[in-house]
């Protein structure tokens, strides 16, 4: 019989310590039935029974109620992974479009710079047909 009492005493002590710490850490608006100080006294003065009463009656159950309770604010549901989050996927889509737009602008800018580099060479050779270029008959344009 003593073989079972020692492990049972250890489990009971752990349960009491857990209940006491949880009672101390629980915000006041989540404590049910009695004030927080009364719950602490019950856990300390009636050790095992007080701890069990606290666990079953004294606190609100957060995640097991299946949503927000009427008296407390509901926590927003977070997706399990980033690819389940619609806002995250929209943000990725916007970033991808912006990167493509920036790449297109960079490409166009490079083309314009290349055209500007070619333009002065073309004007110097006389092939562009400017106002001071000689006519094929040997005369200059006099207009």
C-alpha positions in Angstrom: 0.0 0.0 0.0 2.8 2.5 0.8 4.1 1.9 -2.8 1.0 3.6 -4.1 0.8 6.4 -1.6 4.2 8.0 -2.5 3.5 8.4 -6.2 -0.1 9.4 -5.5 1.3 12.1 -3.0 3.7 13.3 -5.7 0.9 13.6 -8.3 -1.4 15.4 -5.7 1.4 17.9 -4.9 2.0 18.5 -8.5 -1.7 19.1 -9.1 -1.9 21.5 -6.2 1.2 23.5 -7.3 -0.2 23.6 -10.9 -3.6 24.8 -9.7 -2.1 27.4 -7.4 0.2 28.8 -10.1 -2.6 28.8 -12.7 -4.9 30.6 -10.3 -2.2 33.2 -9.6 -1.6 33.7 -13.4 -5.2 33.8 -14.5 -6.5 37.4 -15.1 -9.3 38.5 -12.8 -11.9 38.7 -15.6 -11.5 35.0 -16.4 -12.1 33.8 -12.8 -15.6 32.3 -12.2 -17.8 31.9 -9.2 -15.6 33.6 -6.5 -12.9 36.2 -6.3 -9.4 35.2 -7.0 -8.2 35.5 -3.4 -10.9 33.1 -2.2 -9.8 30.6 -4.8 -6.2 30.8 -3.6 -7.3 30.2 0.0 -9.4 27.2 -1.0 -6.5 25.7 -3.0 -4.1 26.2 0.0 -6.5 25.2 2.8 -8.3 22.3 1.2 -5.4 21.0 -1.0 -6.5 18.3 -3.3 -10.2 19.1 -3.4 -9.5 22.9 -3.8 -7.2 22.2 -6.7 -9.7 20.0 -8.4 -12.5 22.6 -7.8 -10.4 25.3 -9.3 -9.6 23.2 -12.4 -13.3 22.3 -13.0 -15.2 25.3 -11.7 -12.9 28.3 -11.1 -11.5 29.1 -14.5 -12.9 29.8 -17.9 -12.0 27.3 -20.6 -10.3 29.2 -23.5 -9.7 27.0 -26.5 -12.0 24.1 -25.6 -15.2 26.2 -25.8 -15.0 26.3 -29.6 -14.9 30.1 -30.0 -15.4 33.3 -28.1 -17.4 33.3 -24.9 -20.1 35.8 -24.4 -18.3 37.7 -21.6 -14.7 37.6 -22.9 -13.1 38.8 -26.1 -12.7 36.1 -28.8 -9.2 35.5 -30.0 -8.7 35.8 -33.8 -8.3 32.5 -35.5 -4.8 32.2 -37.0 -4.1 29.9 -40.0 -1.9 26.9 -39.4 0.6 27.8 -42.1 1.3 30.9 -44.3 -0.1 29.4 -47.4 -3.5 29.1 -45.7 -3.6 32.9 -45.0 -5.4 34.8 -47.7 -3.9 38.1 -46.6 -0.4 36.6 -46.8 -1.1 35.2 -50.3 -2.4 38.6 -51.5 0.7 40.3 -50.2 2.9 37.8 -52.0 0.9 38.4 -55.2 1.3 42.2 -54.9 5.0 41.8 -54.2 5.4 39.5 -57.3 3.5 42.0 -59.5 5.7 44.9 -58.2 8.9 42.9 -58.9 7.7 42.2 -62.4 6.7 45.9 -62.9 10.1 47.0 -61.7 11.9 44.5 -63.9 9.9 45.8 -66.9 10.8 49.4 -66.0 14.5 48.5 -65.7 14.4 46.8 -69.1 12.8 49.8 -70.7 15.3 52.1 -69.0 18.2 50.1 -70.3 16.7 50.2 -73.9 16.3 54.0 -73.7 19.9 54.4 -72.5 21.1 52.2 -75.3 19.1 54.3 -77.8 20.6 57.5 -76.4 24.1 56.1 -76.8 23.4 55.2 -80.4 21.8 58.6 -81.3 24.9 60.8 -81.1 26.8 58.4 -83.3 24.0 58.4 -85.9 23.9 62.3 -86.0 27.7 62.5 -86.5 27.7 60.1 -89.6 25.1 62.2 -91.5 22.7 59.3 -92.2 19.9 60.9 -90.2 18.9 63.4 -92.8 19.4 66.6 -90.8 19.1 70.2 -92.1 22.8 70.7 -92.8 23.5 67.5 -94.7 24.4 67.8 -98.3 22.0 66.8 -101.0 22.9 64.0 -103.4 23.2 66.6 -106.3 26.1 68.2 -104.4 24.4 71.3 -103.1 23.6 72.1 -99.5 20.1 72.5 -98.2 19.3 76.2 -98.3 15.9 76.3 -96.7 
